[in-house]
Amino acid sequence: MFRYILLIVCIFTSHCVVRHNRIIRPNGVAAAAKPDASAEKVPMVWVFHETGSYDAVFWENFLKQGKSGTVGFAEATHNHLTGSRVIERQEHAPLHLDMKSSYHQPSYGWTALFCILTLGIFPSVEEIERKTDFSLRDRRTNNEIKKYTYVYRDTTYYSWLTIPVNLLVTPFVTDLSGQTGYKAQDIEPVKQAEIFENDFARDARGKSIDDSLLRPQIAKPAVAILRPISRSPEKDSLSTVKLAQTTLEDDLVTYQVDLRNRIDGGGQSEEAKEDFERFAARCKETAAKTGARYVIRIELLSLVFDIEKQVHAATFQGQIGDIKADKFHNFGPVRFADKVNTETSRRAGKFFAHKFLRQLQGFKDSKAAQ
């Protein structure tokens, strides 16, 4: 008797779950062949996030972790596309890719109750849904070129009735599969990224996207940097602003900026009394010497150590001058804090590198989360 019961339990646990897994592609297009690794990559810049607005997600994650994407699904997608066979990241490319992904898990708790009351005849259901949009935009005109929308759903059914379905139906239906685990599963970020890569590669080969976007002539913006200023009397202020300056320079080079000069440190001098009008004059003087169109600088306004919270807090502001357009902008002040002073400086440098980059690219400046 015990053997029969054990056999029934084994059959139930191994065949009682049917998984319905499907992904709806744009306009029902079929999967394309895997792109050729030798094909020319398309340069573009991208921003990936899962929920909320661009500014809230991007800047919050950037300020806390110093990363240029969000954690989880979006970050994994970003990491995969960094080594893509189809696209490559180029900060000054005219093609901009924006990925938005939302995750939803409907509540089917009532089905579990009915499953128990009917001794496993009524199926208990669990489902996961994820919608992901890849939007391509021409940064020169700000017009959307194409939008790829994918809706992924994974549903599991747990019941005695799924046993014959598992044995007789699932071998012949690609969307169905049998599994022992009851939990619905989210789509793998790598799989989602590969689907987009294939669809984009098909469109690129089919000439549905303008060739000037796929094979652009990219000119790096020429940038010069002024010596940073420390307006804080604290003893660590000079090392703080120097490290922020070094991080700023390194990040700008990473973003393919033509950096015309590197500054050796910073200090508190007569420049600390310089007003914004004097900054404009200094920008033009530096641009004439270096041939740069843009001149940037960061200032450390204050540096304090919160004894109670054991946190270093530094307030910075940044300035940028567009010599050709004769325009000058202030960014900040912005406050950064961390238990380690060096991390405070690095975050400030990375933050202003992104702010300057967005200004160079002509994006509308956003208010940073503080």
N, C-alpha and C positions, 0 to 999 in steps of 0.2 A: 504493500500500500504506500509506504514511504517513498519507494522508487517512482511510483506513478506520479505522486505529488511533486517530487523533485523534477521529474521530466516535464510536467506541466509548467512549473515555475521557470525552468530553463527556456522552454519554448516561448513563454510569455515575455520574459525579459529580453530575449534576443530578436523577437519579431513583432513586438507590440507597438513599436514606434515607427510611424511613417513620416518622412521629412519631405516637405514640398518646398523646393528651393528654386527661385527664378529671379532673373534680372531683366527689367524692361529697358531696352536700349532706345536711343533716339530714332523715331520714325520706323522702329522695328527693323533696323539694319542688321544684317548678318555679321558674324565675327569675321574680321579680316585676317589675312595671313600675318604671321609674325614679321615685323619689319626687318629688313636687311641691316646687319650691323655696319656694313660698309657704306650705307647711304649717308648723304650729307645731313647733318643735324640742323634743325631749325632753331635759331637763337630767340630766346624770349625771357622775360622776367615774370616771376609768378609770386602769388600770395595765396596761402591756403589757410582756411579756418573752418571750424565745425559749426559753431553757433554764434549768434549775436552779430554785431556790426564789425566792420574791418578794424576800426580804431580801438574799440574796447578789447577785442580778443588779441589783436596783433601787439598792441603796446603793452597790455598787461603782462603777456607772456614774455615780451622782449625785456621789459624792465626787471622782471623777477628772475628770469633765467638766461637772458642774453641770447635768446634764440630767435631766428627769423621766421618762425611758424608756430602753430599751436601744437600742444601735446596730443598724444593719442593718434586717432585715425589720420588727421591732417598731417601731423609730423611724419608719420610712417610713409604716407604718400609722397611727401616732399623728399624724404630720404631716398625713396626708390627712383623718382624722376631725376634726382641729381646724377645718377648713372644711367640715364635713359639712352636707348638706341636711337631715339627719334628727335628729342629736343635737348638743348643745352642752355644753362642759365647764362644770360648776358644782360647786365644791369641796364644797358643803354639801347637794347633792342626795341624796335617799334611795336613788337607784338607783346601784349600783356595777357597772362593767364591768371584767372581768379577762380579758385575752387571753393565752393560752399557745400558743406555736408551736414545734414541733420539726421539725428537718430531718434527713433520712436519705438516704444515697446507697449502695444496695447494690453490692457488688463483683461485677461480671460479667467480670472480666479473662480468665477461661478461654474465654469466647465469642470474644474477639478472637484468641486462639491458634487456635481451631478455624476461624475465618474465614480466617486466613492459610493454614492447612494445606489447606483445601478450595478455595483460590483464590477466595474471596468467595462461595461458595455457602451455607455455613452462616452465618447472620446474627450479626454482632457486636452486642451489646446494651448499652445504657446507660440507667440509670433514676434519677430523682429523686422522692422522696416527701416531702411536707410535711403534717403534721397540725396544724390550728389550731382551738383552742377559744375561743369567746367566751362567758363565763359572766356572767349577770346575777344580782345579789344585792340583796336588800332590806337596807340597812344598819341599819334600825331593829330588825330581828329576826334579822339574819345568815342568813336563809334564802335558798337559791338559787331564783330565779324561773324561769329558763330557761337552757338551755345549747345553743349552736349549735356543732356539730362539723363541720368540713370536712376531707376527706382529698383531697389533690391528688397525682396521679401523672403523670409525663411520661416516656415510654419511647421510645427511638429504636432502630430496627433497620437495620443497615447490611449490604446483601447484593445480589447479582445478582437474587435472587428477589423483591426488593421493587420491581423496575422494573415488572413487570406489575401488581403491587398498586397502585403509584402511578398508573399509567395507567388502570386499569379499576375500581378500588375506591374510592380516596380521594375522587374527586369526589362520591361518593354517601353517604359516611359522615362525619358531623360531627366525630367524635372523632379521625379520621385526617387527616393532612396530609403532603405531601411537602416536603422541605427539603434544602438542600445541606449544612448544618452537621450534624455528627454528635453534638455535645454535647446532652444533655438539658437542659432549661431549667426553672428554678424559676418558680413563679407570681409575677406582679407584685403587690407589696403593695397597690397601688391597686385592682387587680381584686379581690383578696380582701376588701378593705375595702368595696368597692361591693356585693359579693354579700351580705355581712353586713348592710349598710345596707338593702338591698332586703328581706331576710327579716325584719329587725326592724320596718321600716315596715309590712310586711304584718300582722305580729302586733299592732302598735300600733293600726292601723286596725280590726283584727278584734276588739278589746277582750279579747284573751287575757291582757293584762297589766293589773293593777289601775290604775284611773285616778288614784289618789292618788300612784302612782309616776311616772306619765307627766306629770301636771300638779300638782306639789306646791306647797305654800305654804312657801317657804324663808326661814328667819330666819337672818341672819348672826350669828355669835357676837360679842359685844362684848368686846374685848380691850384692856387697858392694859399699858404697858411701863414697867418701872422703869429707872432710870439704870443702865447697865452698870458693872461693877466690874473694875478691873485690879489684880491682885495681884502682877504682875510688875514688878520694878524697872528693866527694860530701857528704854532711851530711846524705842524705837519702840512701846512697849506701849500708850500712849494712842491713837495713830493706828490701831493694829491693832484695838483693841476698838471704836473709833468706827466704822470701816468695816464691821466685822462687824455692828454695831448697825444701821447704815443699810441694809445688805443684808437683814437680818432684817425690818425694817419694810417695805421695798419688796416683799419676797416675800409677806408676810402680806396686804398690800393686794391683790396680784395674785391671791391665793387667796380673795378676796372676804370677808376678815375685816373686821368693823366696828372699825377701829383708833381708839380714843378719844383717843389722845395720841401725839405724836412727841417723842422725847427728843433734845435738842441735845447730842450728844457724851457722853462718859463720863469718869470720873476716878478717881484713887486718893485716897480720903479716909477719914473715919472709918467709912464704909460698908464698907471693905475688911476690917474686923474683924467685920463682922456675921455672926452665926451663922444657922442655918436657922430657928430659932424666931423670931428678929427679922424674918426675911424674911416669915414668915407674917403677923406683925402689920403690916408695911409693906404687904403685899398688900391687907389689909382696909381700911387707911387710904386707899390709892389707889383701890380699888374704890368706896368711899363717895363720893369726890370726882368720879369719872368715870362712875359708873354701869355699869362693866364687871363682867362675871361672872368673867372670867379675867385674871390678871396674870402676866406673864412677865418674865424677866430672863436675861441671859447674863453669864458671868464669864470673864475671861482669867486662867488660873492661872499659866501660864509662857510665855515667849517666848525661844527660843534660835536661834542661827545656827550651823549645822554648817559649819565652814570647809572641812573635807575634802570634803564632798559638795556644798557651795555651796547649801544648802537652808535655808529659814526654816521652823522648826517651832513651832507654837503649840498649847497645850493649853487647851481651853475646857470649861466645863460650863454647863448650862442649868437653869433652875428654872421651874416653872409652878405657879400656885395656882388652884384651883377654889373660889371664894368661897362659892357656893351649897352645894356639897357639903362644904366645909371640909376639902378634901384638897390636899396639896402634894407635889410630886414633884421629884426631881433627875434630870437627864439627863447622863450622862458620869461622869468626864471623858473627853473624846475628843480625840485628837491629829490635827492637820492639818499638812501639809507641802507646800511648793512652792518653786521657785527664786525666785519673786517673792512678796514679803511681802503685797502687795495681794490676790493670788489666794488665799493662805492665809486671809485675813480673809473674803473673799467666800464661800469654800467653807464656812467655819464658820457664817456667817450663813444661807446656804441650807440647810445641814444642820439647824440648829435650827429654822428655819421649818417644815421638813417634820416634824420630831419633834413640835413643838408642835401642828401641824395634825392629825397623827394622834391625838394625845392629845385634842384638842378634839372630834374626830369619834368618839371612843370606841373607836378601834382598840386592840388589844392592843399594847403597846409592844414593839418588836423590838430585839435587840442589834445595834448597828451594826458593820459590818466596820471594823476599825481597822488 
